[in-house]
């Protein structure tokens, strides 16, 4: 199995000697908006993780494609966490969220900082990376279309990631295929530089069985149970989107706890 996360225990509060019902039933449906960045909170996506490592171990880079809230950021983070266990060639995992970076200068500075090399770009960065093997995860890669970024950075990343022994291997997260995302390539009659080296993995909504398993998993260490009717409604309203399901379950759980106070 690709995931060896410990069982969560939501009922242990050593600093609370007289736990109230509310404290014992702390809402397990978190995080509500951000990526899941705790191993024990990550759920499912084993097939996708296996597929990503198959692609990476074949020498290619990969892009995760899916709607907002489908779990790309969480999956990207988990792949970075598992890299040391499942990459055939050891690479240093680096995670960059482009929502936090606003231009190419910030991108290169943050990249160098995370790798642990002096701030550099262009030829000097290429030289500094010669002895490195990096697995670079870039979340919200669509941000490269915004002001402050040019096609040059995509051409440069491609150059660093081409070939099985390249300094970089890329895992990108995007809301649509890279050729659709980067229109400047189409306008020039070219393929997007990153699309040319990244295989696509589409991230789909959870099915009903997975959603039921998720709800059961999160409720397992609490004293709360959802009714069959509530679970059916949660499944229907969420449409299989993990973030939406998390938020709906959080609200349902909160109503139970409020009724116990």
PyMOL commands that set and color helices and strands:
alter all, ss='L'
color gray80, all
select helices_A, chain A and resi 21-24+39-41+46-57+72-86+98-100+104-115+122-128+141-145+151-161+178-181+183-187+208-219+228-238+242-260
alter helices_A, ss='H'
color red, helices_A
select strands_A, chain A and resi 61-65+92-97+134-139+168-174+198-202
alter strands_A, ss='S'
color yellow, strands_A
deselect
rebuild
show_as cartoon
